């Protein structure tokens, strides 16, 4: 399952992080997880990464900070006219 939020030239993907963080975070620069063991979220948190289960996708909530950052980025592009 891949959820992509694309702003102008950069793709983002969402991934549930089943650690103490327990949030579905957004990550920059790809359309899907590439197997790396850790990554920095859009909201600036460094987290361990592992293949999520179907239940992780269902149970782990979206990080409101990642969501807000991407919405603000998208809205800024719409205002400037660089996004379609």
Helices and strands as residue ranges (DSSP letters): E 12-17, E 23-28, E 38-40, E 46-48, H 54-59, H 64-80
